[in-house]
């Protein structure tokens, strides 16, 4: 084998071992302080509009779903009701 192939294979094996030795991520040490600083003011209870409680790890896991939180239906105009027609009709 050529020198380039041997060197490339050696570098490939050495770089694979280095990537697997990353630091462990802790929710309480790495994630919770960011949530507390930036998100918990609005998302500290299930009374928020999106029902997402970021005050604990369980609440964050509850929100970790691929289902859409907001589907955009509220941006469309509501269909007028009978009351709307009656209020502005000739009989009003």
Protein Blocks (a to p, Z undefined) as FASTA:
>chain_A
ZZklmmmmmmmmmmmmmmmmcccddfklmmmmmmmmmmmmmmmbfkbmnopafkbfklmm
mmmcfbdfbgolmmpccdddfklmmmmmmkZZ
